[in-house]
Amino acid sequence: MTSVDLRRQTSISAKDIEAAGVCGAAEIIIDSRAVLEDSARDTLAKYAIAVRLSGSVDGQKPSEGSTPMTDSPRIAESFYSRAALDIKDEICSVGRKLWLRGFVDGNGGNISYRVGENEVICTPTLFSKFDMAPDDLCLIDLEGKQLAGRTQPTSEVRLHLEVYKNSPQAKAVVHCHSPYATAYAICGCVPPPSISSEFDVFIGRVALANYETPGTREFAETVRPYVAHHNAILLANHGVLCWADTPTHAEWYVENLEAFCQTFLIARQFGVPYSRIPKEKAEALKSIREKQGLPDCDSDASSVPVLF
């Protein structure tokens, strides 16, 4: 196989790929931290050139924060393929939605998507979710080791990995600090079921995880008892975590949870009794939830205070 070694470059352009294609290259070798420009990806497809990741070349000082890695076509596919690019675009779109809705502030919140048996694309640390671009994202394994990307992964990445390890259904995780849902987390309570049909279908019963210092292993482990039976978890004195099959759907669940928490607060301010969905009708909503493949949150035996 004819290869072109581009490991000395920190950014790969369409012009670089064009030159490799004209030379008849079947693959290019790039540093694991190099940025592959959007135009370059289209040119890769044009010439059917594969990407192989590698550590820096002998005698070259690695870029700051980089870690030499073993060549892996699977990692290249997970991070540089057209499918991976679409996922990165979706993650960035979700990040902007979270920022625009006021669900994240400063560099808060994080998003991830499991792209393989042992590979996860995640957002970087110290980045606003509004400003984040696809080339800012990272690739890690299920133990948190960075496999590709020029930035460092979010400091709370262990939280996401704990979800993937304990819920085979989970493909995407969104963590944020949406204010109304986080207010419940601060009060140590969860919103009640059988009030809103949409909430019961998409969220059901919400779990409440104990407080631990964010970013620590203990913090990540707080969600372990709940992820198999809940797709929405409140993190005590911290925020919200939702998981789904795509980043977009996980963000939808965040919106569902936040909207209900806000609506229920308004309803309680009217000073009159609110109605509950009859038990038999609530069972019908549970059936709809099951048909959508959402976890059976009623099977969780944990006792969490419900705010009525």
Secondary structure as the mmCIF struct_conf table of DSSP 4:
data_model
#
loop_
_struct_conf.conf_type_id
_struct_conf.id
_struct_conf.beg_label_comp_id
_struct_conf.beg_label_asym_id
_struct_conf.beg_label_seq_id
_struct_conf.end_label_comp_id
_struct_conf.end_label_asym_id
_struct_conf.end_label_seq_id
STRN STRN1 SER A 3 ASP A 5
TURN_TY1_P TURN_TY1_P1 ARG A 7 ARG A 8
BEND BEND1 THR A 10 THR A 10
STRN STRN2 SER A 11 ILE A 12
HELX_RH_AL_P HELX_RH_AL_P1 ALA A 14 VAL A 22
TURN_TY1_P TURN_TY1_P2 CYS A 23 GLY A 24
BEND BEND2 ALA A 26 ALA A 26
STRN STRN3 GLU A 27 ASP A 31
TURN_TY1_P TURN_TY1_P3 SER A 32 ARG A 33
STRN STRN4 VAL A 35 LEU A 36
HELX_RH_AL_P HELX_RH_AL_P2 ASP A 38 TYR A 47
TURN_TY1_P TURN_TY1_P4 ALA A 48 ALA A 48
STRN STRN5 ALA A 50 SER A 54
HELX_LH_PP_P HELX_LH_PP_P1 SER A 56 VAL A 57
TURN_TY1_P TURN_TY1_P5 ASP A 58 GLY A 59
HELX_LH_PP_P HELX_LH_PP_P2 GLN A 60 SER A 63
TURN_TY1_P TURN_TY1_P6 GLU A 64 GLY A 65
HELX_RH_AL_P HELX_RH_AL_P3 PRO A 73 TYR A 80
BEND BEND3 SER A 81 SER A 81
HELX_RH_AL_P HELX_RH_AL_P4 ARG A 82 LEU A 100
TURN_TY1_P TURN_TY1_P7 ARG A 101 GLY A 102
BEND BEND4 PHE A 103 PHE A 103
TURN_TY1_P TURN_TY1_P8 GLY A 106 ASN A 107
STRN STRN6 ASN A 110 ARG A 114
BEND BEND5 GLY A 116 ASN A 118
STRN STRN7 GLU A 119 CYS A 122
HELX_LH_PP_P HELX_LH_PP_P3 THR A 123 THR A 123
STRN STRN8 PRO A 124 PRO A 124
TURN_TY1_P TURN_TY1_P9 THR A 125 LEU A 126
TURN_TY1_P TURN_TY1_P10 LYS A 129 ASP A 131
HELX_RH_3T_P HELX_RH_3T_P1 PRO A 134 ASP A 136
STRN STRN9 CYS A 138 ASP A 141
TURN_TY1_P TURN_TY1_P11 LEU A 142 GLU A 143
BEND BEND6 GLY A 144 GLY A 144
STRN STRN10 GLN A 146 ALA A 148
BEND BEND7 ARG A 150 THR A 151
HELX_LH_PP_P HELX_LH_PP_P4 GLN A 152 GLN A 152
STRN STRN11 PRO A 153 PRO A 153
HELX_LH_PP_P HELX_LH_PP_P5 THR A 154 THR A 154
TURN_TY1_P TURN_TY1_P12 SER A 155 GLU A 156
HELX_RH_AL_P HELX_RH_AL_P5 VAL A 157 ASN A 166
TURN_TY1_P TURN_TY1_P13 PRO A 168 GLN A 169
STRN STRN12 ALA A 172 CYS A 176
HELX_RH_AL_P HELX_RH_AL_P6 PRO A 179 CYS A 187
TURN_TY1_P TURN_TY1_P14 GLY A 188 GLY A 188
STRN STRN13 VAL A 190 VAL A 190
BEND BEND8 PRO A 193 ILE A 195
HELX_RH_AL_P HELX_RH_AL_P7 SER A 197 PHE A 202
TURN_TY1_P TURN_TY1_P15 ILE A 203 ILE A 203
BEND BEND9 ARG A 205 ARG A 205
HELX_LH_PP_P HELX_LH_PP_P6 VAL A 206 VAL A 206
STRN STRN14 ALA A 207 ALA A 209
HELX_LH_PP_P HELX_LH_PP_P7 ASN A 210 TYR A 211
TURN_TY1_P TURN_TY1_P16 PRO A 214 GLY A 215
BEND BEND10 THR A 216 THR A 216
HELX_RH_AL_P HELX_RH_AL_P8 ARG A 217 GLU A 221
TURN_TY1_P TURN_TY1_P17 THR A 222 HIS A 229
BEND BEND11 ASN A 231 ASN A 231
STRN STRN15 ALA A 232 LEU A 235
TURN_TY1_P TURN_TY1_P18 ALA A 236 HIS A 238
STRN STRN16 GLY A 239 ALA A 244
BEND BEND12 ASP A 245 THR A 246
HELX_RH_AL_P HELX_RH_AL_P9 PRO A 247 ARG A 268
TURN_TY1_P TURN_TY1_P19 GLN A 269 PHE A 270
BEND BEND13 VAL A 272 VAL A 272
HELX_LH_PP_P HELX_LH_PP_P8 PRO A 273 SER A 275
HELX_RH_AL_P HELX_RH_AL_P10 LYS A 279 LYS A 291
TURN_TY1_P TURN_TY1_P20 GLN A 292 GLY A 293
HELX_RH_3T_P HELX_RH_3T_P2 CYS A 297 SER A 299
STRN STRN17 VAL A 306 VAL A 306
#
